[in-house]
């Protein structure tokens, strides 16, 4: 059964999928429903599309072409198309097998992911694939296959020398911009560290959002390769390089549905590292209340999985479990975090937590890369930082990525609208609520408004007097500031304990106030 239908172009994107819109009468005549497929035939060319059905937008005898399908076909409105029902991709049956609780073969996983990347599967079908990991946990064989096909369906990086090292944090901690300190330290040692990072999805800033304050991060594969071969490192947005498109597509679904299957997290992270050519990787697993991993036993289990899967993929992986109960760095938001990073690299009075964690992780990378003996990596990283070599390397990377290498932390503009959230009484800082901090910073406009966010003035264990600032909210717009202030009044982002008889333990850490 086939119908000849006239074209009606619909100037709307269908989320990257080849979709067409049929009138209900024509759909019934063809025997298709919403989410079924049809073959759209033009001369000798056949394109398969997913069907949407309407009673009003498209008249009987018409076919609506969304932008993607219109671009694929490239035809004029006065040219009729032949439309016939199409069979479902075989990969849909493999997804059903997993939903029934059965394991599937690596070849079947390859088929599913290839079809998804080629836009042959709908988002609903891909979501069922994600959900199948909750019906039956992926086996090691399935997880390895998932990571390998993610690499296979994208581009890969190759460099003129090695070894290639990398560092990754599973995220969830505000202000955790260690990558931007680690990359110049490691690159200055002579190792290659091509860092591709994400943008924020639910956080106030991703590494790419923060680096973008200093230099462009949308690099092509050729640009990234050139920069790393020349400088030893880069900090780029992974989405622009198209290394693992399957993961980018699946990650959007994971976030929308709030699904985070264990196997998909592992395959996502290590697949990207494999595609970037990494041979040796340090993975940071922040752990604690408010972090993605809330207890040490879960962190150890995750670390074991990373190490085991990495070995199966031919990579040397080491994991470190770090405290994740509070922000790493004072600034939360792209520009405020970029200030923190440059202050550490400038050997200014920067945040000690950010500095020390960065040096620890950089030290591990240097040891794995053969630049330092076991136990001596931290000292080498500290030497590279204190000598100014890391700052010079960062300036070189910034210049090669198209930024201003002369920029200092004092040159970075932040939101002009500010509000100090102050202590309601004398007390001691007991803890931080990462979720509340994230919500307030996003309400202020981060990450879209680069200068927005919050700057934390206090540390755990610090004695604070009544009306002393705990943190400052920065916003680019009055309305955003108002929203963030209102939210801060309902949330305790910084948790205080009342001082007992006014006596508290001395805080030895040097405090460095950030000028507004």
N, C-alpha and C positions, 0 to 999 in steps of 0.2 A: 504493500500500500504506500503510495507516494502522492504528495500534493504539490502543485505549482503555486507559490505564494509570492506576492509583491513585497518589496523591501520597504520598511520604515525604519530609519535610523534613529536610535535613542542615544542622546548625548550624555550618557551616564556610564561610569565604570562599574564593572561587575566584580570588583575585587581581584582582577587578574584572571578570572575564569572565562572560558569561551561559553557565553550564555546567550540564549535567544528567548524572545517572548512570543508566545502563541495565544491566539484567541481560544477561549474554552471550546467553541464549536469545532475548530480545526484540530485541537488537541484530542477531542473525543473521537473524531473521525480517524485520526492516525492511531488512536489507542494508546496515547502517552499521557502521563501525569507530570506534575511538578517534580523536578529532580531526576526524571528519566532523561534519556539521550535521544537525539535525532541526528541523522546525517544530513548535512546541508551540501547539496551538489551543485557545482558551478562548472559547466563544460565537463572535463574529465577529472576535475579535482573534487575530493570529498573531505569535508571538515566535520568533525563531531562536536556537538554542543550540548550543554545541559539546558533543560527546558524549564522556563517559568510560564505560568498560565494566568491569563487575565480575562475578564469579561468586558472591559471598557477601553483600556489604553490602546489595544490593538484590535482592529476590525477583523471579521472573518475574511479570509483570503489574503491576509498580511502576515509578515514575519518581522518582529522587532529585533534589530541588531544592536546590542550594546557595543560600546566603543571597542572592546577587545576583539569581538567577532567581526565588526566592521573593518577593523584594521587587517585582520587575517584574510578576509575575502577581497577587500579593496574593489568593491563594485558600486555602480551608480544605482540610485533609487529606482530608475525605470527598468532595471534588469531583474526579471523574476528568477526565483530560485526553486529548485526541486528539493523537497524535504520528505524524508522517510524515517521510520523508527530505526533506532540503532540498538545493538545489544550492549549490555553492561560490560565494562572491562572485567577480565577474569580476576583481577586483583580484588574486586569486591567480594568474591567468594572466599578469598583467603582471609579477609577481614572478618567475615562471618565465622570462619573456622575458629579464629582466636576468641571471638565473642562467645562461642559455645564452650570455651575452656580448653581448646586444643592448641598445642604448640604448632608452629609452622616452620617450614624450612628456610634457610638463608635465601634460596632462590625466590621463594614466595615473598619474603620481605623486600628483596630487591625489586620485584615486580610492583609491589604496593608503592614504594617510595618513588620509583621512576614514574609511575603513572601520576602520582601527586605532583611531582615537579613539572611534568608535562601537561598539567592542568586537565588530566583525564578523570580525576576524582573530584567530587564536590567536597566542600569543607565539612559537610555533615558526615560523609563517609570517612574522611580523615580523622574526624573527631571520634568516631567509633573505633578507629585503629588505636588512638590514644587511650580511650576508655578500656580497651581490651587488656591493657596492662594491669588494670585493677581486678579484672575477672580472673586472670591468671598471670602471675609475675613472669616477666621475660626471663628465659634461661640465659646462661652465659653465651651460648652459641647464637641465640637470637639477638642479644645486645651487641655482640661483636659484628654480626651481619648488619645491624642497623647503623652502627658507626661507620662501617666500611662503605655502605651504599650512600651515606650522606656525603662522604668524601668523593666517591665516584661520580655523583651527579653534579658536582661543582668544579671549580678551578682549584689548582694547587700551586703553591709557591715553591720556587727552586732558586737557590742562591749559589754564588760562585765559590763560597767557602763554608766552613762549619767550625765547630758544631753549632747547631741552632738550638737555642734554649727558650724557655717560656715560663711565665708565671700566670696563675689564674686564681681568682678568689670567687667562691660561690656566691658572694654578695650578701645583701640584706642589711649591711651596716652603714649608716649615714656617714659621709665624709671619708670613706675608706679608699683614699686615692693613692695607695702605696705604689701602684703601677707606674705612676708618673715620676716617682723618685727612683724606683728600681731600674726602669729601662735605661736612663742615662748612666747610672752607675755600672750596670752590666755591659752596656755598649762601650763605655770608656775602658773596660778591662780587655776588650778585644773580641768578646763573644758576640754572636749575632742574636738579636732578640726582636723579631718582627711581631710587635704586639698589635693584634686586632682586637678591639674592644666593642662593647655594646653601648647603645644609647639607653637612657632611662625609660623604663616602662611604667613602673609604679614607684620609683624612688625620686628624690629631688635632683639627682644627677647621676649619669653614668660616666665612666672614664672618658668616653668620646665627647660627651657634652662639656666636660671640664677642659679637656685638651683643646676643644674648639675655641675656647676663650683665647688661647695662645697661638693657634695655627689651624688651617683647614685640616679636616680629618677625612673628607670624602676623596680618597685616593683610588686611582685605577690600579689594576694589578701591575702594570708596567711601572707606574710611578712608585708604588710601594717597593717593588723589587730593586729599583734603582737607588732609592733612598737608603734601604737597608744595606745594600752592597757598598754604598759610599760611607755611611755613618755608623753602621752596625746596629741601628735600631730605628724604630718608628712607633708612633701611637696613632693608629688609624681606626676608622669605623669599619667593622667587619662587613656590614651590609653593602658598602660601596664596592668591595672587592669581589663580591659574589662567590666567596669561597665555598660556603655550604648553604646553598639556597633552600634545600629541603628543611634544614633546621630553622632558618628564618621564618619559613612558612608555617612550620609546626609550632614554633614558639609563640606566634600570634594567637593560634588556637589555644595553646596551653594557657596563655594569660587570660584570654577571653572566658574560657571555661573554668579557670582556676584549677587546672589539672597539672600535676607535676610528677608523672610516673618516674620511678627510680631509674629505669632503663633509659628513658628518653633524656633525663638529665645527664647521665653518664655519657651516652652516645653523643649528645649535643656538644658537651665540653671537649671530650677527647677527639671527636670527629673534626672539630675546628682546629685543634692543635695539630692533628695529623695533616690536615690540608695546608696548614701554614709551614709545614716542614719541620716541626719541632721534634727533637730527638730526646731531650731531657726537660722535664716539666716539674715545677713546684706548685702544688695546689694548696691554697690557704682555705681552711674550713673554720670560719668564725663560729663560735658556739656559745650559747647562753640564752637567757630569756630575752625575747625580742629579735633573736637571730633566726635565720632559716633552719638551723640545726640547734635545738634547744638543750640537748644534753650530750655528755662526752661519749656515752655508749653508742648513740646514733652516729656521732662524728667518727668514731673508730670504725664502725661498720662501713660508713661511706668511704673512708680512707682506704680500707681494705679493697673495696670494690674498684676504686680508681686505680690502685696499684696493680690489681689483677688484670683489669681490662686493658690498661696501658701496656702491660707486658704482652698480652695477646695481640695488640696492635703494633708491636715492635717499638714501643716507647718506654723510656725509663721514667717512672713517675714517683715522686716523693710527696707526702702530704704533711702538713703541720696544722695542728688544732690550736686556734688562737682565741683569746677572750673576745666575746661578741656582745657583751651586755651594754656597751656604750659606744658613742661615735668615736671614730679614729680621726682626729683632727678637730679643730675648732669650727671651721666653716662647713656649712651644709647648703649646697647650691653651687652651680658651675663657677661663677666668678669668685665666690668666697673660698671654694676649695682650691681654685687655681692660685689664689694668694697664699694659702697654706703651703702648697707644693713648692712654689718659688722661694718662700721664706726658708724652707728646709734646704733647698738646693743652694741658696745664697749664704748658708751658714749664719742666717739672721736668727733672732730668738724665736724660732718656729716651734710648732707643737711637738713636744717630746714623744708623745705616743705615736704620732705619725712617723717621726724620724726613726725611733727605735724599732718599730715593727718593719719599716721599709728596709732598714739595715739588716735585720734578722733574715728576712726573706731573700734579700739580695745576696747575703752571705751564703745561704743554701744554694742559690743558683750558681754562684761563683765556684763553690765546691763541686757541684755536679758537673760543671763545665770544665773542670780541670784547672782552674785558675788559682785555686787555694786548696791546701790540705784540709782534711777533715778537722773541724773545730777552729779553723783560722779564717773562715769566710767573712765573719762579722768584722774582724779587724781590717781586712782588705777593703771591704765595702766602706767602712768608716774612713779609711785613709783616702779612698777615691773621692768621697764626699767632702771631707775637710780640706783637701788640697785644691778644691775648686774645679777638678777635672770633670765631675758630674755636671756641674753647672755649664761648663764650656760645651760638653757633649749635648746637653739639652738645648743650648742656643743653636748648635749646629743642626740638630733635628728640626727645631722650630723653623729655622731658615729654609731648610730643604723642603719642608712641608708647606712653605709659602707664608709663614708668619714673620713677625718682627723679632729678630734675635736679641735686640737691645732691651726688650721689655723686662721690667722688674715688678716685684709684687706691689710696689707703690703706684705703678701705672695702671693697674687693673681697676676699672670702674665698677662700683656696686650700686644697688638701688638707692636712689636719693631720698626715698620715704622710709623712715625708721621709727621703731618703737622699742623701748627697753622693757622687758619683762623682769620685774624685780622680786626679791624675796619678800614674803608677807610678814616675816619675823626673823629673829636671830635663829640660826640653826646650822646644821652640818649637811652638806650634800651627800645624800645616801645612795642615789642611783639615777639612771637615765631611762626614759621610755623611748626606745628607738622608733616605735610606731607613731607615737605622738609627735616626735621631732620631725619625722618624715611628713606627716599630715600637715603640720604647720608650715613647713618650708614649701610644700607644694601649693598650699593655699595662698602663700605669698607670691606665687607665680613661677617657682622653679619647677622644671628645668627650662621651660619655654622662654621665660624672661631670665636671661643669663645672670643679671645682677641681683636677682631675688634669692631669698633663703633666710637662714638664721646663722648667727655667730655666737657660739657658746663661750662664756667668759669664765666658767668655773670647772673644777674637777672634783672627782669623788674624794670625800674626806675633807674637803675644804670648808672652813668655817666662814659663814656669810652673815653679815649684819642685815637687819631689816632695811628695806628699800635699796639694797645693793643689787646692781644688775646681774641677773643669771644668764640671760641671753638677749641679743638684739635681733629683731625682725627687720629684714631689708626687703623693700618692694619697689618695683619700677612704677607702679600705679597706685594711686590713693585707694581705689576700690579693693585692690588685692591686699593692701596693708590692712584695711578695715576687716576683711574676711579673716586674715591670719590672726589678727589681734583677738577677734571674737572667739576663734577656735582655741587660741592659747588660754583664754579665760575658762574654758570648759575642760581643758586637758592639763594634767601635771606632767609636762615634758621632763622636768627636772624634779626629782623626788627629794624632799627635805625631811630631816629629823630635827626636832627641837633640841637646842643645846641644853645639856644637863648642868645646871648651876653656872652656865656660861663657860665651862671648862671643856675644851676640845683638844684632841691630839694635834701637835704641830704639823703643818704641811710643809715638807721640805722642798717640794718641786718649785722651781722659779716660775712665776706667773708673768706672762707677757700680754699686756692689753693691746688690742687691735684698734688703732685710731679709726674713727668713723670718717 
